[in-house]
């Protein structure tokens, strides 16, 4: 068997062993494809919920409030992405290194170590890409359509600081503090 076919067979095997399926889901009964489908469906639903404001709500009479809502949703998506990648990194950390099962099964076979490593890295990269794609596919389409529509321009207050005050003595400090309250 050539290295490409070996890598493809090992890739498929390693892809379904990225996370320890016996620890994660009792309902999956050891079937990694069902567990992966459940996780991807959950992330797709989170993405659809995050895209709902873009699809069903218009900016309305207060565009600054709409801008704040949009920024909050973007912040939520960034935080959710970091959470999902972090949890996946913790759950899939062991999958890049050979375990006892890999050594006992693959060591007697005529497979180079580089082929095993490439298959493991490709499986891990595919799992991360599938997770991120399922989380962001609905939101990227919905928010692209919403942000691509034309809308009237409106002023946004400048996000700047006031210039520093000149030094004041103790007698005039009360007047300065009263103008800020």
C-alpha positions in Angstrom: 0.0 0.0 0.0 1.4 3.4 -0.9 1.8 6.3 1.6 -1.2 8.2 0.2 -3.6 5.4 0.8 -2.1 4.7 4.2 -2.5 8.3 5.2 -6.1 8.3 4.0 -7.0 5.2 6.0 -5.2 6.5 9.1 -6.8 10.0 8.7 -10.3 8.5 8.7 -9.5 6.5 11.8 -7.8 9.4 13.7 -10.6 11.8 12.7 -13.2 9.7 14.6 -10.8 9.4 17.6 -10.1 13.1 18.1 -12.2 13.2 21.3 -12.7 10.4 23.7 -16.2 9.3 22.8 -16.7 7.0 25.7 -16.3 9.9 28.1 -18.3 12.4 26.2 -21.6 10.9 25.2 -23.5 7.9 26.6 -26.1 8.3 23.9 -23.6 7.9 21.1 -22.7 4.4 22.3 -19.1 4.6 21.0 -20.1 5.9 17.6 -17.9 8.8 16.9 -19.7 9.9 13.7 -22.9 10.3 15.7 -21.1 12.3 18.4 -19.4 14.5 15.9 -22.8 15.1 14.2 -24.4 16.1 17.6 -21.6 18.6 18.3 -21.8 20.1 14.8 -25.6 20.4 15.0 -25.4 22.1 18.4 -22.9 24.6 17.1 -24.9 25.2 13.9 -28.0 26.0 16.1 -25.9 28.5 18.1 -24.8 30.1 14.9 -28.4 30.3 13.6 -29.5 31.9 16.9 -26.7 34.5 16.6 -27.8 35.3 13.0 -31.5 35.8 13.9 -31.1 39.5 14.7 -29.5 40.1 11.3 -32.4 38.4 9.5 -35.4 39.5 11.4 -34.7 42.9 12.9 -34.2 46.2 11.2 -32.1 49.1 12.5 -35.2 51.1 13.4 -35.4 54.7 14.5 -32.3 54.5 16.8 -29.4 53.4 14.7 -26.9 53.8 17.5 -28.8 51.2 19.6 -28.7 48.9 16.6 -25.0 49.4 16.3 -24.6 48.5 20.0 -26.7 45.3 19.5 -24.6 44.4 16.5 -21.3 44.9 18.4 -22.6 42.8 21.3 -23.5 39.9 18.9 -20.1 40.1 17.3 -18.5 40.0 20.7 -20.6 37.0 21.6 -19.5 35.2 18.4 -15.8 36.0 19.2 -16.2 34.7 22.8 -18.1 31.6 21.6 -15.4 30.9 19.0 -12.7 31.1 21.6 -14.7 28.9 24.0 -15.3 26.2 21.4 -11.7 26.1 20.2 -10.5 26.1 23.8 -12.8 23.2 24.8 -11.9 21.3 21.7 -8.2 22.0 22.4 -8.6 20.5 25.9 -10.6 17.5 24.7 -8.5 16.8 21.7 -5.1 17.5 23.2 -4.2 13.8 23.5 -5.1 13.0 19.9 -2.0 14.5 18.4 0.4 12.3 20.4 0.6 8.5 19.9 -1.1 6.6 22.7 -0.7 3.0 23.7 -3.3 1.8 21.2 -1.5 3.5 18.4 1.8 2.0 19.4 0.4 -1.5 19.8 -1.5 -1.5 16.5 0.6 0.7 14.2 4.1 -0.3 15.3 4.2 -3.7 13.6 2.8 -2.3 10.4 5.0 -1.0 7.6 3.9 2.6 8.1 6.4 5.4 8.4 6.1 7.7 11.4 5.8 10.7 9.2 2.6 9.2 7.6 1.1 8.7 11.0 1.9 12.2 12.1 0.5 13.8 8.9 -2.7 11.8 9.3 -3.1 12.9 12.9 -2.4 16.5 12.1 -4.8 16.4 9.2 -7.5 14.8 11.3 -7.2 17.4 14.0 -7.2 20.3 11.5 -10.3 18.9 9.8 -12.1 18.6 13.1 -11.2 22.2 14.1 -12.3 23.4 10.6 -15.6 21.6 10.8 -16.4 23.0 14.2 -15.6 26.6 13.2 -17.5 26.2 9.9 -20.6 24.9 11.6 -20.5 27.7 14.1 -20.0 30.5 11.6 -21.7 29.4 8.4 -25.1 30.8 9.2 -23.8 34.0 10.8 -21.5 34.8 8.0 -24.2 34.6 5.4 -26.9 36.4 7.5 -24.7 39.3 8.6 -23.1 39.7 5.2 -26.6 40.1 3.7 -27.6 42.5 6.4 -24.5 44.7 6.3 -24.5 44.8 2.5 -27.9 46.5 2.4 -28.0 50.3 1.9 -29.0 52.4 4.8 -29.1 56.1 5.4 -26.1 57.6 6.9 -26.3 58.7 10.5 -23.8 60.4 12.8 -22.0 58.4 15.4 -20.6 60.3 18.4 -16.8 60.4 18.4 -15.2 58.1 20.9 -12.6 60.5 22.2 -11.6 61.8 25.5 -12.0 65.4 26.7 -8.8 67.5 26.7 -7.1 67.6 30.0 -8.0 70.4 32.3 -5.6 73.1 33.4 -4.3 72.7 36.9 -6.6 74.3 39.6 -6.0 75.4 43.1 -8.0 74.1 46.1 -10.3 77.1 46.2 -11.6 76.6 42.6 -11.7 72.8 42.8 -15.4 72.9 44.0 -16.5 74.7 40.8 -14.6 72.2 38.6 -16.2 69.2 40.4 -19.7 70.8 40.2 -19.5 71.1 36.4 -18.9 67.3 36.0 -21.8 66.3 38.3 
